[in-house]
Amino acid sequence: MQIGHELNTKYYMTEDTNEVEMQSVNEEKDLGVFLTSDLKSSRQCIKSAARVRSILGLIRRQFRRLDKDGFLLVYKTYVRPHIEYCIQAWSPHLNKDIHCLEAVQRAATKLVPHFAN
């Protein structure tokens, strides 16, 4: 993956006596964080939001009624770690990425009726 320039650079590895051209990619997943050649965090936000939505579906199916204390325990245990995983590395700074994650958090609070009270 090339980061920061658009020069068409090719890299080679020597394998035995042959030179093999390395494949160029625009996206790489390392330690659960998606890195792109333009260093934008949109892909990571979309993947994190999708993962959290599936967890919220699981919580909705398993816990029919949640009070505030039960919700906070479940949220801090199952949902929040997926939203905050490696946040220092991919730090969402675009408004669309921030809104994507906030929409998931709003959906989580809808699991508890009258949560604002």
ZIQUI-V8431 format. One record per residue. N is the residue number from 1. RES is the residue in one small letter. SS is DSSP state (A for helix, B for strand, O for the rest). BURIAL is # if it has 9 or more other C-alpha atoms within 8 Angstrom, else .. Layout:
BEGIN
((N;RES;SS;BURIAL) (N;RES;SS;BURIAL))
END
This chain:
BEGIN
((1;m;O;.) (2;q;O;.) (3;i;O;.) (4;g;O;.) (5;h;O;.) (6;e;O;.) (7;l;O;.) (8;n;O;.) (9;t;O;.) (10;k;O;.) (11;y;O;.) (12;y;B;.) (13;m;B;.) (14;t;B;.) (15;e;B;.) (16;d;O;.) (17;t;O;.) (18;n;B;.) (19;e;B;.) (20;v;B;.) (21;e;B;.) (22;m;O;.) (23;q;O;.) (24;s;O;.) (25;v;O;.) (26;n;O;.) (27;e;B;#) (28;e;B;#) (29;k;B;.) (30;d;B;.) (31;l;O;.) (32;g;O;.) (33;v;B;#) (34;f;B;#) (35;l;B;#) (36;t;B;#) (37;s;O;#) (38;d;O;.) (39;l;O;.) (40;k;O;.) (41;s;O;#) (42;s;A;.) (43;r;A;.) (44;q;A;#) (45;c;A;#) (46;i;A;#) (47;k;A;.) (48;s;A;#) (49;a;A;#) (50;a;A;.) (51;r;A;#) (52;v;A;#) (53;r;A;#) (54;s;A;.) (55;i;A;#) (56;l;A;#) (57;g;A;.) (58;l;A;.) (59;i;A;.) (60;r;A;#) (61;r;A;.) (62;q;A;.) (63;f;O;.) (64;r;O;.) (65;r;O;.) (66;l;O;#) (67;d;O;.) (68;k;A;.) (69;d;A;.) (70;g;A;.) (71;f;A;#) (72;l;A;.) (73;l;A;.) (74;v;A;#) (75;y;A;#) (76;k;A;#) (77;t;A;.) (78;y;A;#) (79;v;A;#) (80;r;A;#) (81;p;A;#) (82;h;A;#) (83;i;A;#) (84;e;A;.) (85;y;O;.) (86;c;O;.) (87;i;A;#) (88;q;A;.) (89;a;A;.) (90;w;A;#) (91;s;O;.) (92;p;O;#) (93;h;O;.) (94;l;O;.) (95;n;A;.) (96;k;A;.) (97;d;A;#) (98;i;A;#) (99;h;A;.) (100;c;A;#) (101;l;A;#) (102;e;A;.) (103;a;A;.) (104;v;A;#) (105;q;A;.) (106;r;A;.) (107;a;A;.) (108;a;A;#) (109;t;A;.) (110;k;O;.) (111;l;O;#) (112;v;O;#) (113;p;O;.) (114;h;O;.) (115;f;O;.) (116;a;O;.) (117;n;O;.))
END
